[in-house]
C-alpha cells in the first residue's frame, strides 16, 4: 500500500483512473492498527479494481482537516477525483469496508 501525503495525494488519489480507498490512520489509534493487516489483505484481493492507500493523520494534519476527517479510523473512497463514500469510527470492521468497496465497483 502506498503512503500518501500532501505532496502526492492529488496524483495518487484524485488523478487515479481506478477508485481509491484512503485508509486514514494514526500511530496511537488502536482500532486503526488492528485493522491494518486486514486492510492490506483487502488491498491485495482487490488490487486489479481498487487502489488502496494509507494516510498517516499524525504526519498530515492539514490534509486531514481539508478532508474533514474528525475521527479515526476513517476510510474515504474516491472515484474520478471525488469522494463517494466514507466510513469512520472505532466500530468499523473489515466486512463494512469490503461492502463499501463492492458497492462502488
C-alpha positions in Angstrom: 0.0 0.0 0.0 1.2 3.4 -0.9 1.6 6.1 1.8 0.0 9.4 0.7 0.7 12.9 2.0 0.0 16.5 0.9 2.7 16.2 -1.8 1.4 13.1 -3.6 -2.3 13.0 -2.6 -3.6 14.7 -5.8 -1.6 12.4 -8.1 -2.2 9.1 -6.3 -5.9 9.7 -5.3 -7.6 12.5 -7.2 -6.0 11.7 -10.6 -6.3 7.9 -10.3 -8.0 6.1 -13.1 -9.2 3.4 -10.6 -11.3 4.0 -7.5 -9.1 4.8 -4.5 -9.7 3.8 -0.8 -7.8 6.1 1.5 -7.1 4.5 4.9 -6.7 7.4 7.3 -4.9 6.1 10.4 -2.9 7.3 13.4 0.0 5.7 15.2 -1.8 5.8 18.6 -5.2 4.6 17.2 -5.6 1.0 18.4 -8.6 0.2 16.1 -6.6 1.6 13.1 -3.6 -0.6 13.9 -5.8 -3.7 14.5 -7.5 -3.2 11.1 -4.3 -2.5 9.1 -3.3 -6.2 8.3 -6.8 -6.9 7.2 -6.9 -3.8 5.0 -3.6 -4.9 3.4 -5.2 -8.3 2.6 -8.2 -6.4 1.1 -5.9 -4.3 -1.0 -4.3 -7.4 -2.4 -7.7 -9.1 -3.0 -9.0 -6.1 -5.0 -5.7 -4.8 -6.4 -7.0 -5.0 -10.0 -10.1 -3.0 -9.3 -9.2 -0.5 -6.5 -6.1 1.3 -5.3 -5.7 1.3 -1.5 -3.5 3.9 0.1 -2.6 4.9 3.7 -2.7 8.4 5.1 -0.9 8.9 8.5 -3.1 11.5 10.3 -0.3 12.5 12.7 2.0 13.5 9.9 -0.7 15.1 7.7 -2.9 17.1 10.0 -3.6 19.9 7.4 -4.7 17.3 4.8 -6.9 15.6 7.3 -8.5 18.9 8.1 -9.0 19.6 4.4 -10.6 16.2 4.0 -12.9 16.9 7.1 -11.6 13.8 8.9 -12.6 14.2 12.5 -12.4 10.6 13.8 -10.2 7.6 13.3 -10.1 5.1 11.8 -11.6 6.7 8.6 -11.9 5.2 5.2 -12.6 7.5 2.3 -13.5 6.1 -1.1 -12.7 8.3 -4.2 -13.9 7.8 -7.8 -12.9 10.1 -10.6 -11.3 12.5 -8.1 -14.4 12.9 -5.9 -15.2 11.3 -2.5 -18.2 9.0 -3.0 -18.3 7.2 0.4 -16.9 7.5 3.9 -16.7 5.1 6.8 -15.4 6.3 10.2 -15.4 5.4 13.9 -13.9 2.8 16.1 -16.7 0.2 15.3 -15.8 -0.2 11.7 -14.9 -3.8 10.7 -13.3 -5.3 7.6 -16.7 -6.5 6.4 -18.0 -2.9 6.4 -15.0 -1.8 4.3 -15.4 -4.7 1.8 -19.1 -3.9 1.4 -18.3 -0.3 0.7 -15.8 -1.4 -2.0 -18.2 -3.9 -3.6 -21.0 -1.3 -3.7 -18.8 1.1 -5.6 -17.0 -1.1 -8.1 
